[in-house]
Amino acid sequence: MTVYARIGNLSEGGLFLRTSTPLERGSKAVLRFGSDAAVEAHARVVWSRVEGQGGPPGMGLEFETVDETAKEAIRRIIETEKTTKVAAN
């Protein structure tokens, strides 16, 4: 199954995906994101929230396996987002 979602929060340990169709807690997923899907990581859903549960619907995923190249790409994405937010303020 393919789920399209927006990254709401990203760290080296995992991410929050905003989606109206979150997977159940414990579900496994292969994530691909970044420029040209530069990051591929295996992750596990640690929590999920549907509309009306006090916050945007989505799910929190914890990375289980991420190679060093993907970790570096994640770090670049995080740094780019920080720079973009500072410039916007």
Biopython code that builds the backbone (N, CA, C, O; Angstrom):
import numpy as np
from Bio.PDB.StructureBuilder import StructureBuilder

atoms = [
    (1, "MET", "N", (0.844, -1.167, 0.000)),
    (1, "MET", "CA", (0.000, 0.000, 0.000)),
    (1, "MET", "C", (0.894, 1.237, 0.000)),
    (1, "MET", "O", (1.896, 1.292, 0.714)),
    (2, "THR", "N", (0.532, 2.200, -0.784)),
    (2, "THR", "CA", (1.241, 3.470, -0.815)),
    (2, "THR", "C", (0.381, 4.523, -0.129)),
    (2, "THR", "O", (-0.799, 4.674, -0.445)),
    (3, "VAL", "N", (0.978, 5.249, 0.811)),
    (3, "VAL", "CA", (0.293, 6.332, 1.515)),
    (3, "VAL", "C", (1.068, 7.608, 1.221)),
    (3, "VAL", "O", (2.277, 7.675, 1.440)),
    (4, "TYR", "N", (0.371, 8.605, 0.730)),
    (4, "TYR", "CA", (1.001, 9.899, 0.503)),
    (4, "TYR", "C", (0.703, 10.769, 1.705)),
    (4, "TYR", "O", (-0.443, 10.866, 2.143)),
    (5, "ALA", "N", (1.736, 11.400, 2.239)),
    (5, "ALA", "CA", (1.585, 12.188, 3.454)),
    (5, "ALA", "C", (2.581, 13.336, 3.441)),
    (5, "ALA", "O", (3.503, 13.382, 2.626)),
    (6, "ARG", "N", (2.371, 14.249, 4.358)),
    (6, "ARG", "CA", (3.265, 15.394, 4.527)),
    (6, "ARG", "C", (4.060, 15.207, 5.790)),
    (6, "ARG", "O", (3.510, 14.830, 6.825)),
    (7, "ILE", "N", (5.356, 15.467, 5.721)),
    (7, "ILE", "CA", (6.174, 15.385, 6.928)),
    (7, "ILE", "C", (5.880, 16.608, 7.784)),
    (7, "ILE", "O", (6.058, 17.744, 7.345)),
    (8, "GLY", "N", (5.431, 16.364, 9.004)),
    (8, "GLY", "CA", (5.120, 17.455, 9.926)),
    (8, "GLY", "C", (6.267, 17.751, 10.876)),
    (8, "GLY", "O", (6.365, 18.855, 11.410)),
    (9, "ASN", "N", (7.137, 16.767, 11.090)),
    (9, "ASN", "CA", (8.260, 16.914, 12.000)),
    (9, "ASN", "C", (9.257, 15.822, 11.648)),
    (9, "ASN", "O", (8.860, 14.683, 11.402)),
    (10, "LEU", "N", (10.534, 16.147, 11.620)),
    (10, "LEU", "CA", (11.559, 15.183, 11.231)),
    (10, "LEU", "C", (12.744, 15.287, 12.165)),
    (10, "LEU", "O", (13.200, 16.387, 12.479)),
    (11, "SER", "N", (13.243, 14.148, 12.612)),
    (11, "SER", "CA", (14.470, 14.097, 13.400)),
    (11, "SER", "C", (15.278, 12.897, 12.912)),
    (11, "SER", "O", (14.817, 12.140, 12.058)),
    (12, "GLU", "N", (16.463, 12.728, 13.447)),
    (12, "GLU", "CA", (17.272, 11.582, 13.058)),
    (12, "GLU", "C", (16.670, 10.269, 13.547)),
    (12, "GLU", "O", (17.014, 9.201, 13.041)),
    (13, "GLY", "N", (15.774, 10.342, 14.528)),
    (13, "GLY", "CA", (15.179, 9.127, 15.088)),
    (13, "GLY", "C", (13.848, 8.732, 14.481)),
    (13, "GLY", "O", (13.406, 7.594, 14.641)),
    (14, "GLY", "N", (13.200, 9.663, 13.781)),
    (14, "GLY", "CA", (11.899, 9.349, 13.211)),
    (14, "GLY", "C", (11.209, 10.589, 12.692)),
    (14, "GLY", "O", (11.829, 11.635, 12.498)),
    (15, "LEU", "N", (9.905, 10.451, 12.469)),
    (15, "LEU", "CA", (9.156, 11.590, 11.935)),
    (15, "LEU", "C", (7.662, 11.475, 12.238)),
    (15, "LEU", "O", (7.153, 10.411, 12.592)),
    (16, "PHE", "N", (6.986, 12.607, 12.085)),
    (16, "PHE", "CA", (5.529, 12.655, 12.171)),
    (16, "PHE", "C", (5.024, 12.874, 10.757)),
    (16, "PHE", "O", (5.449, 13.807, 10.076)),
    (17, "LEU", "N", (4.123, 12.017, 10.320)),
    (17, "LEU", "CA", (3.506, 12.173, 9.004)),
    (17, "LEU", "C", (2.074, 12.632, 9.178)),
    (17, "LEU", "O", (1.276, 11.966, 9.836)),
    (18, "ARG", "N", (1.751, 13.768, 8.589)),
    (18, "ARG", "CA", (0.366, 14.246, 8.567)),
    (18, "ARG", "C", (-0.359, 13.519, 7.454)),
    (18, "ARG", "O", (0.003, 13.643, 6.284)),
    (19, "THR", "N", (-1.378, 12.764, 7.815)),
    (19, "THR", "CA", (-2.167, 12.035, 6.835)),
    (19, "THR", "C", (-3.541, 11.725, 7.421)),
    (19, "THR", "O", (-3.675, 11.501, 8.624)),
    (20, "SER", "N", (-4.544, 11.715, 6.575)),
    (20, "SER", "CA", (-5.893, 11.380, 7.035)),
    (20, "SER", "C", (-6.078, 9.865, 7.121)),
    (20, "SER", "O", (-7.124, 9.394, 7.566)),
    (21, "THR", "N", (-5.071, 9.103, 6.699)),
    (21, "THR", "CA", (-5.167, 7.639, 6.734)),
    (21, "THR", "C", (-3.974, 7.033, 7.473)),
    (21, "THR", "O", (-3.173, 6.318, 6.871)),
    (22, "PRO", "N", (-3.847, 7.316, 8.789)),
    (22, "PRO", "CA", (-2.699, 6.771, 9.519)),
    (22, "PRO", "C", (-2.792, 5.247, 9.651)),
    (22, "PRO", "O", (-3.878, 4.672, 9.720)),
    (23, "LEU", "N", (-1.632, 4.624, 9.683)),
    (23, "LEU", "CA", (-1.562, 3.179, 9.905)),
    (23, "LEU", "C", (-1.706, 2.889, 11.391)),
    (23, "LEU", "O", (-1.552, 3.787, 12.220)),
    (24, "GLU", "N", (-1.997, 1.651, 11.728)),
    (24, "GLU", "CA", (-2.151, 1.263, 13.130)),
    (24, "GLU", "C", (-0.801, 1.190, 13.825)),
    (24, "GLU", "O", (0.226, 0.945, 13.191)),
    (25, "ARG", "N", (-0.814, 1.406, 15.126)),
    (25, "ARG", "CA", (0.390, 1.300, 15.946)),
    (25, "ARG", "C", (1.006, -0.083, 15.746)),
    (25, "ARG", "O", (0.304, -1.094, 15.741)),
    (26, "GLY", "N", (2.319, -0.111, 15.585)),
    (26, "GLY", "CA", (3.030, -1.365, 15.381)),
    (26, "GLY", "C", (3.240, -1.723, 13.914)),
    (26, "GLY", "O", (4.041, -2.604, 13.600)),
    (27, "SER", "N", (2.526, -1.046, 13.011)),
    (27, "SER", "CA", (2.690, -1.316, 11.579)),
    (27, "SER", "C", (4.102, -0.960, 11.137)),
    (27, "SER", "O", (4.712, -0.023, 11.654)),
    (28, "LYS", "N", (4.604, -1.708, 10.188)),
    (28, "LYS", "CA", (5.934, -1.445, 9.614)),
    (28, "LYS", "C", (5.756, -0.715, 8.295)),
    (28, "LYS", "O", (4.761, -0.908, 7.597)),
    (29, "ALA", "N", (6.723, 0.123, 7.960)),
    (29, "ALA", "CA", (6.642, 0.888, 6.718)),
    (29, "ALA", "C", (8.039, 1.107, 6.149)),
    (29, "ALA", "O", (9.029, 1.145, 6.880)),
    (30, "VAL", "N", (8.094, 1.248, 4.846)),
    (30, "VAL", "CA", (9.314, 1.682, 4.171)),
    (30, "VAL", "C", (9.028, 3.101, 3.702)),
    (30, "VAL", "O", (8.089, 3.338, 2.944)),
    (31, "LEU", "N", (9.839, 4.030, 4.156)),
    (31, "LEU", "CA", (9.638, 5.442, 3.834)),
    (31, "LEU", "C", (10.644, 5.878, 2.776)),
    (31, "LEU", "O", (11.817, 5.507, 2.818)),
    (32, "ARG", "N", (10.166, 6.662, 1.843)),
    (32, "ARG", "CA", (11.029, 7.271, 0.829)),
    (32, "ARG", "C", (10.675, 8.749, 0.770)),
    (32, "ARG", "O", (9.522, 9.109, 0.529)),
    (33, "PHE", "N", (11.667, 9.604, 0.991)),
    (33, "PHE", "CA", (11.404, 11.041, 0.959)),
    (33, "PHE", "C", (12.681, 11.792, 0.656)),
    (33, "PHE", "O", (13.769, 11.219, 0.606)),
    (34, "GLY", "N", (12.522, 13.084, 0.456)),
    (34, "GLY", "CA", (13.650, 13.937, 0.112)),
    (34, "GLY", "C", (13.740, 14.098, -1.394)),
    (34, "GLY", "O", (12.946, 13.526, -2.140)),
    (35, "SER", "N", (14.699, 14.871, -1.825)),
    (35, "SER", "CA", (14.904, 15.102, -3.256)),
    (35, "SER", "C", (15.162, 13.776, -3.951)),
    (35, "SER", "O", (16.084, 13.042, -3.594)),
    (36, "ASP", "N", (14.347, 13.482, -4.937)),
    (36, "ASP", "CA", (14.466, 12.227, -5.686)),
    (36, "ASP", "C", (14.460, 11.010, -4.766)),
    (36, "ASP", "O", (15.155, 10.029, -5.030)),
    (37, "ALA", "N", (13.674, 11.069, -3.683)),
    (37, "ALA", "CA", (13.575, 9.967, -2.709)),
    (37, "ALA", "C", (14.964, 9.546, -2.224)),
    (37, "ALA", "O", (15.276, 8.356, -2.169)),
    (38, "ALA", "N", (15.792, 10.532, -1.874)),
    (38, "ALA", "CA", (17.167, 10.284, -1.436)),
    (38, "ALA", "C", (17.229, 9.452, -0.159)),
    (38, "ALA", "O", (18.214, 8.755, 0.083)),
    (39, "VAL", "N", (16.186, 9.525, 0.654)),
    (39, "VAL", "CA", (16.165, 8.776, 1.908)),
    (39, "VAL", "C", (15.213, 7.605, 1.775)),
    (39, "VAL", "O", (14.058, 7.760, 1.379)),
    (40, "GLU", "N", (15.719, 6.433, 2.115)),
    (40, "GLU", "CA", (14.861, 5.259, 2.244)),
    (40, "GLU", "C", (15.148, 4.681, 3.618)),
    (40, "GLU", "O", (16.297, 4.390, 3.951)),
    (41, "ALA", "N", (14.107, 4.516, 4.410)),
    (41, "ALA", "CA", (14.278, 4.021, 5.769)),
    (41, "ALA", "C", (13.131, 3.087, 6.138)),
    (41, "ALA", "O", (11.989, 3.285, 5.722)),
    (42, "HIS", "N", (13.453, 2.077, 6.919)),
    (42, "HIS", "CA", (12.433, 1.190, 7.469)),
    (42, "HIS", "C", (12.031, 1.771, 8.817)),
    (42, "HIS", "O", (12.880, 2.175, 9.612)),
    (43, "ALA", "N", (10.726, 1.807, 9.061)),
    (43, "ALA", "CA", (10.227, 2.437, 10.283)),
    (43, "ALA", "C", (9.046, 1.663, 10.831)),
    (43, "ALA", "O", (8.460, 0.816, 10.158)),
    (44, "ARG", "N", (8.709, 1.982, 12.085)),
    (44, "ARG", "CA", (7.580, 1.358, 12.779)),
    (44, "ARG", "C", (6.690, 2.466, 13.332)),
    (44, "ARG", "O", (7.185, 3.451, 13.881)),
    (45, "VAL", "N", (5.375, 2.303, 13.187)),
    (45, "VAL", "CA", (4.423, 3.279, 13.722)),
    (45, "VAL", "C", (4.384, 3.118, 15.248)),
    (45, "VAL", "O", (4.074, 2.042, 15.757)),
    (46, "VAL", "N", (4.701, 4.195, 15.964)),
    (46, "VAL", "CA", (4.686, 4.144, 17.425)),
    (46, "VAL", "C", (3.427, 4.790, 17.999)),
    (46, "VAL", "O", (3.063, 4.524, 19.145)),
    (47, "TRP", "N", (2.763, 5.631, 17.218)),
    (47, "TRP", "CA", (1.461, 6.172, 17.621)),
    (47, "TRP", "C", (0.751, 6.717, 16.393)),
    (47, "TRP", "O", (1.377, 7.062, 15.391)),
    (48, "SER", "N", (-0.581, 6.787, 16.497)),
    (48, "SER", "CA", (-1.362, 7.378, 15.401)),
    (48, "SER", "C", (-2.523, 8.159, 15.982)),
    (48, "SER", "O", (-2.975, 7.903, 17.098)),
    (49, "ARG", "N", (-2.999, 9.123, 15.194)),
    (49, "ARG", "CA", (-4.079, 10.008, 15.640)),
    (49, "ARG", "C", (-4.986, 10.281, 14.455)),
    (49, "ARG", "O", (-4.522, 10.598, 13.360)),
    (50, "VAL", "N", (-6.286, 10.155, 14.686)),
    (50, "VAL", "CA", (-7.260, 10.467, 13.645)),
    (50, "VAL", "C", (-7.861, 11.840, 13.911)),
    (50, "VAL", "O", (-7.681, 12.410, 14.987)),
    (51, "GLU", "N", (-8.576, 12.366, 12.920)),
    (51, "GLU", "CA", (-9.224, 13.675, 13.032)),
    (51, "GLU", "C", (-10.062, 13.736, 14.309)),
    (51, "GLU", "O", (-10.788, 12.793, 14.625)),
    (52, "GLY", "N", (-9.958, 14.847, 15.040)),
    (52, "GLY", "CA", (-10.762, 15.051, 16.238)),
    (52, "GLY", "C", (-10.125, 14.551, 17.522)),
    (52, "GLY", "O", (-10.763, 14.596, 18.574)),
    (53, "GLN", "N", (-8.887, 14.077, 17.472)),
    (53, "GLN", "CA", (-8.223, 13.578, 18.675)),
    (53, "GLN", "C", (-7.221, 14.579, 19.245)),
    (53, "GLN", "O", (-6.271, 14.187, 19.923)),
    (54, "GLY", "N", (-7.424, 15.845, 18.981)),
    (54, "GLY", "CA", (-6.560, 16.863, 19.571)),
    (54, "GLY", "C", (-5.241, 17.053, 18.855)),
    (54, "GLY", "O", (-4.177, 16.828, 19.433)),
    (55, "GLY", "N", (-5.301, 17.453, 17.643)),
    (55, "GLY", "CA", (-4.103, 17.701, 16.846)),
    (55, "GLY", "C", (-4.345, 17.201, 15.442)),
    (55, "GLY", "O", (-5.351, 16.547, 15.168)),
    (56, "PRO", "N", (-3.433, 17.507, 14.566)),
    (56, "PRO", "CA", (-3.639, 17.058, 13.183)),
    (56, "PRO", "C", (-3.580, 15.534, 13.089)),
    (56, "PRO", "O", (-2.824, 14.897, 13.822)),
    (57, "PRO", "N", (-4.370, 14.950, 12.196)),
    (57, "PRO", "CA", (-4.320, 13.500, 12.040)),
    (57, "PRO", "C", (-2.986, 13.082, 11.439)),
    (57, "PRO", "O", (-2.397, 13.808, 10.638)),
    (58, "GLY", "N", (-2.527, 11.925, 11.827)),
    (58, "GLY", "CA", (-1.271, 11.420, 11.299)),
    (58, "GLY", "C", (-0.709, 10.328, 12.175)),
    (58, "GLY", "O", (-1.423, 9.697, 12.955)),
    (59, "MET", "N", (0.594, 10.114, 12.031)),
    (59, "MET", "CA", (1.242, 9.043, 12.790)),
    (59, "MET", "C", (2.700, 9.377, 13.043)),
    (59, "MET", "O", (3.360, 10.034, 12.237)),
    (60, "GLY", "N", (3.185, 8.908, 14.184)),
    (60, "GLY", "CA", (4.587, 9.038, 14.536)),
    (60, "GLY", "C", (5.299, 7.737, 14.206)),
    (60, "GLY", "O", (4.872, 6.664, 14.632)),
    (61, "LEU", "N", (6.371, 7.830, 13.459)),
    (61, "LEU", "CA", (7.139, 6.648, 13.075)),
    (61, "LEU", "C", (8.559, 6.746, 13.611)),
    (61, "LEU", "O", (9.170, 7.815, 13.592)),
    (62, "GLU", "N", (9.071, 5.632, 14.083)),
    (62, "GLU", "CA", (10.447, 5.547, 14.560)),
    (62, "GLU", "C", (11.260, 4.783, 13.524)),
    (62, "GLU", "O", (10.869, 3.697, 13.096)),
    (63, "PHE", "N", (12.392, 5.356, 13.123)),
    (63, "PHE", "CA", (13.245, 4.667, 12.165)),
    (63, "PHE", "C", (13.834, 3.424, 12.818)),
    (63, "PHE", "O", (14.295, 3.470, 13.958)),
    (64, "GLU", "N", (13.814, 2.316, 12.089)),
    (64, "GLU", "CA", (14.428, 1.086, 12.584)),
    (64, "GLU", "C", (15.769, 0.833, 11.911)),
    (64, "GLU", "O", (16.737, 0.455, 12.570)),
    (65, "THR", "N", (15.826, 1.040, 10.610)),
    (65, "THR", "CA", (17.102, 0.890, 9.897)),
    (65, "THR", "C", (17.262, 2.060, 8.936)),
    (65, "THR", "O", (16.403, 2.330, 8.096)),
    (66, "VAL", "N", (18.382, 2.738, 9.088)),
    (66, "VAL", "CA", (18.727, 3.861, 8.228)),
    (66, "VAL", "C", (20.229, 3.780, 7.995)),
    (66, "VAL", "O", (21.003, 3.795, 8.952)),
    (67, "ASP", "N", (20.654, 3.693, 6.737)),
    (67, "ASP", "CA", (22.093, 3.625, 6.489)),
    (67, "ASP", "C", (22.711, 5.021, 6.640)),
    (67, "ASP", "O", (21.999, 6.022, 6.729)),
    (68, "GLU", "N", (24.023, 5.068, 6.667)),
    (68, "GLU", "CA", (24.723, 6.330, 6.929)),
    (68, "GLU", "C", (24.454, 7.386, 5.853)),
    (68, "GLU", "O", (24.375, 8.575, 6.164)),
    (69, "THR", "N", (24.313, 6.971, 4.609)),
    (69, "THR", "CA", (24.003, 7.914, 3.532)),
    (69, "THR", "C", (22.640, 8.557, 3.764)),
    (69, "THR", "O", (22.482, 9.764, 3.580)),
    (70, "ALA", "N", (21.653, 7.751, 4.169)),
    (70, "ALA", "CA", (20.314, 8.280, 4.448)),
    (70, "ALA", "C", (20.340, 9.200, 5.670)),
    (70, "ALA", "O", (19.665, 10.229, 5.682)),
    (71, "LYS", "N", (21.116, 8.838, 6.699)),
    (71, "LYS", "CA", (21.218, 9.697, 7.890)),
    (71, "LYS", "C", (21.769, 11.069, 7.515)),
    (71, "LYS", "O", (21.292, 12.092, 8.004)),
    (72, "GLU", "N", (22.773, 11.083, 6.646)),
    (72, "GLU", "CA", (23.351, 12.357, 6.217)),
    (72, "GLU", "C", (22.324, 13.169, 5.430)),
    (72, "GLU", "O", (22.252, 14.387, 5.589)),
    (73, "ALA", "N", (21.535, 12.515, 4.589)),
    (73, "ALA", "CA", (20.484, 13.211, 3.838)),
    (73, "ALA", "C", (19.440, 13.782, 4.799)),
    (73, "ALA", "O", (18.958, 14.895, 4.590)),
    (74, "ILE", "N", (19.088, 13.045, 5.841)),
    (74, "ILE", "CA", (18.132, 13.533, 6.842)),
    (74, "ILE", "C", (18.697, 14.775, 7.524)),
    (74, "ILE", "O", (17.987, 15.765, 7.704)),
    (75, "ARG", "N", (19.959, 14.725, 7.898)),
    (75, "ARG", "CA", (20.601, 15.886, 8.539)),
    (75, "ARG", "C", (20.550, 17.111, 7.622)),
    (75, "ARG", "O", (20.290, 18.222, 8.084)),
    (76, "ARG", "N", (20.798, 16.910, 6.326)),
    (76, "ARG", "CA", (20.742, 18.040, 5.370)),
    (76, "ARG", "C", (19.322, 18.602, 5.274)),
    (76, "ARG", "O", (19.142, 19.819, 5.234)),
    (77, "ILE", "N", (18.315, 17.727, 5.238)),
    (77, "ILE", "CA", (16.922, 18.186, 5.168)),
    (77, "ILE", "C", (16.586, 19.008, 6.410)),
    (77, "ILE", "O", (15.985, 20.078, 6.307)),
    (78, "ILE", "N", (16.974, 18.509, 7.583)),
    (78, "ILE", "CA", (16.698, 19.224, 8.837)),
    (78, "ILE", "C", (17.379, 20.588, 8.824)),
    (78, "ILE", "O", (16.759, 21.590, 9.181)),
    (79, "GLU", "N", (18.642, 20.639, 8.418)),
    (79, "GLU", "CA", (19.378, 21.902, 8.384)),
    (79, "GLU", "C", (18.753, 22.881, 7.397)),
    (79, "GLU", "O", (18.659, 24.074, 7.688)),
    (80, "THR", "N", (18.326, 22.397, 6.239)),
    (80, "THR", "CA", (17.673, 23.247, 5.246)),
    (80, "THR", "C", (16.382, 23.826, 5.805)),
    (80, "THR", "O", (16.089, 25.004, 5.599)),
    (81, "GLU", "N", (15.610, 23.011, 6.508)),
    (81, "GLU", "CA", (14.353, 23.492, 7.105)),
    (81, "GLU", "C", (14.627, 24.549, 8.170)),
    (81, "GLU", "O", (13.924, 25.557, 8.234)),
    (82, "LYS", "N", (15.632, 24.331, 8.997)),
    (82, "LYS", "CA", (15.983, 25.323, 10.026)),
    (82, "LYS", "C", (16.351, 26.647, 9.375)),
    (82, "LYS", "O", (15.888, 27.704, 9.803)),
    (83, "THR", "N", (17.184, 26.593, 8.341)),
    (83, "THR", "CA", (17.622, 27.799, 7.642)),
    (83, "THR", "C", (16.439, 28.519, 7.008)),
    (83, "THR", "O", (16.351, 29.746, 7.070)),
    (84, "THR", "N", (15.538, 27.769, 6.404)),
    (84, "THR", "CA", (14.355, 28.348, 5.750)),
    (84, "THR", "C", (13.468, 29.047, 6.778)),
    (84, "THR", "O", (12.965, 30.138, 6.512)),
    (85, "LYS", "N", (13.266, 28.439, 7.944)),
    (85, "LYS", "CA", (12.418, 29.034, 8.985)),
    (85, "LYS", "C", (13.033, 30.300, 9.548)),
    (85, "LYS", "O", (12.322, 31.275, 9.791)),
    (86, "VAL", "N", (14.347, 30.303, 9.762)),
    (86, "VAL", "CA", (15.015, 31.492, 10.279)),
    (86, "VAL", "C", (14.913, 32.622, 9.260)),
    (86, "VAL", "O", (14.645, 33.764, 9.634)),
    (87, "ALA", "N", (15.120, 32.327, 7.990)),
    (87, "ALA", "CA", (15.049, 33.353, 6.951)),
    (87, "ALA", "C", (13.639, 33.933, 6.819)),
    (87, "ALA", "O", (13.481, 35.107, 6.482)),
    (88, "ALA", "N", (12.612, 33.113, 7.084)),
    (88, "ALA", "CA", (11.223, 33.565, 6.973)),
    (88, "ALA", "C", (10.842, 34.500, 8.116)),
    (88, "ALA", "O", (9.916, 35.301, 7.981)),
    (89, "ASN", "N", (11.543, 34.404, 9.230)),
    (89, "ASN", "CA", (11.222, 35.251, 10.390)),
    (89, "ASN", "C", (11.989, 36.503, 10.276)),
    (89, "ASN", "O", (11.882, 37.373, 11.140)),
]
sb = StructureBuilder()
sb.init_structure("model")
sb.init_model(0)
sb.init_chain("A")
sb.init_seg("    ")
for serial, (resi, resn, name, xyz) in enumerate(atoms, 1):
    if name == "N":
        sb.init_residue(resn, " ", resi, " ")
    sb.init_atom(name, np.array(xyz, "f"), 0.0, 1.0, " ", f" {name:<3s}", serial, name[0])
structure = sb.get_structure()
